[in-house]
Amino acid sequence: MASKLSKRGAGRTFAHKPKAAVSPDMNVTPLVDVVLVLLIIFMVLAPVVNAHYVGRLPPPDDKDEQLAEANPDNKPLVLRVTERELGGAEVEPVFEVGNIELELADAPDRLGRLVAGRPDKVIYVDAADSTDYGYVLQAMSFAKDAEDVVNQLVREKAVDAGQDAASLATLRVTAVLVTKEIPVD
């Protein structure tokens, strides 16, 4: 009798049940969550990325107008540094943009106004090998001062447009010391 029970029980214990079909559905909830978060991030950043605060400012006088005409935006802005002999052993620096000589007192202001409307904000400083290095450093400092002028002009324009000037990003003006002559024409 024991053998009959064990045969019946054995057959039932190892019987194969039909397996449930595997569902190929993907759980899209995490995907939708990630896409929505990215959408929100891009919506928040879109106005910041598209904001342009700098426009070509009209030159206020004839000297600035001549500078702007001599240096169109599609050509590099080159500040040339040379020396002029005054007599005897004395020399003075000469700073030229194009064929226009800049006066020492207003060189940073004029460079700042000139570079404000340019998309690249780069001033190339070119000097002859014989030019005193101090004059070259002075030209490089003009670029830093021009950066301050550009940012002040942008802040003034933002205030005139009713924007908060404190929330504006600071624009950088880059001065590049060139080792080979840049053709201006």
Disulfide bonds with the S-S distance in Angstrom:
none
